[in-house]
Amino acid sequence: MYIDKQAEFSDSQAVTASAVSTNVYDLAPIGNSVNSNAVRDIGVGEDVYLVVQVDTAATAAGAATVTVTLESSSTEDLATDPTVHFSTTAYALADLTGGKTLAAIKLPADAYQQYVGVRYTVATGPLTAGEFSAFLTKDVQAFRAYAKGYNF
């Protein structure tokens, strides 16, 4: 799978409390002072996928959950009226094992603001350990082996 470093939101980012990805993708320039577009749709055209993976298993003193959202905002810290374009379910601690892919979805067609990033929301936490990667790619690895449906 090809990963463009500029389209990588997190690369084994340690997450123990709610946080925004270490890298936020800047869609600028969206326009100039004369012709400015506040949003653009990056989910149309060629397929682009959001992939979120657990690199190092998450641990916590008690129960904890993690929800991952793809968001865009007019500010780089995703703090000003962020738009949520995709959200995972709240993954329980037992589901956050190393090497697991939490999401591999086609980027939703939507009105994206200038800055796009991923937010990790830890609930009932904090986590004591856990590392995550999230990135955009055009060639997602989605092969699944299935049990044979025949007998010899």
N, C-alpha and C positions, 0 to 999 in steps of 0.2 A: 504494500500500500504506500503510495507516494504522499508525503506530508510536507507541505510548504511551511517553512519556519515562520513566515509572516502570518500564516493562517492558523497558527498554533496558539490556543488560548492558555493552556497549561501543559507543562512538561514535568511530570512527577511532582506536582505542586503539593506540598504538605498542607493538609487541611485538618484543623482541630476545632475550629469555630467557623461560623458563617463568614464567607469571604468571596470576593470577586476574583476572577482569574488573573494571573500575573500579567497576561498580555491581553489587550483589548484591540480589536481590529478597527482601524480607522478607514471609513469609506470615503473620506474627503479626497479631492474636492468634490462636493456634491453640486456646487455651483459657484458663481462669483457674486459680487455685491449687486450686480444688475439682474442676473437671472439665477436665482437661488432656489434649489429644491430642498425642502426640509427632510424629505424621506426618499428612499429608493427601494425597489424590490429586487433583492439579490437572490430570491428563491425561484426565479424563472430562467428559462434558457437551458443550458446544460445542467444535468443533475450535479448538485453539490451536497455532500452529506456531512452532518455533524456526528462525530464519534466521541463518546465519553467512556473512559476506561479507568478501572481501579488498578494502580500499579503496585501498591503495597497495601495489604489488608488493613482495614480500619479496626481500631480497638477503642474501647471506652470502659470506664469504671462500672457503668451500669448500662441501661438501654440507651440507644441513640439511633437516630435516623438521619439520612442525607437525601435531600432533593436537589436536583441539578436543573437550572433553567438557562435557556438561551435568551439573552436580553439585548435590547438596544436603547440608547439614550443620546441626548444631545451633549452630554458631558462624559469625559473619559472615565470617570469613576463610577459610571452607571447610576448616579444618585439622583439625577433630575428627571422625574417622570419616566422611569424606564418602562418600555413595552416588553412584555413577556411573549416570545414567539413560540416557545416550546418548553414543556416542563415534564420531568420524569415523575414517576410515583415516588413516594417517600420510601427509600430503601432501608430496611432494617439492618442492623449491624451484622447479622448472620449472612446477609446478601452481599456485603462489601468485602469480598475475598479478592486476594491478589490475582491479577490476570483476567478478571471478569470485565466484559463489555456491558456497560449500563445502558448505552444508547448507540444506535447506528441508524440514523433517520435522515431521509431526504429533507433538505432545508425547506422549511415551510415558505410558501409564497406569501409575502406580507409587506407592509410598509416599514422598512428598517430605518431607524434614525442613524446619525453619523457614526456613532461608536457602537460596536457589537462585541459582546463578551459573554462569559458564562459566570453564573453565580452558584456557589455551593451553599446551601442552607442546612445547617446542622440544628436538629431539634432534639430535645430531651438529652442533650449532650452535656458537656463537650466530649469530643473524641480525644483520645490520648495519642493516637497515631492514625495515619492514613495518607496515602499519596494518590493523586488523580491526574490524568491527562485528558485534555479535550482539544479537538482540532477539527478543521474543515478539510475534506478531501474529495476528490472526484472518483476515486476507485475504492469503494469500501469492500472489505473482505467479509462476505456474508455466506460463504459456503457452509452447508450443513450436511453431514452424513446421516443417511436414514437407514433403518434396518431394511434388509432385503425383503421383498414381498414374494419370494418364490422358494421352492425346495428343489434340491437336486435329487 
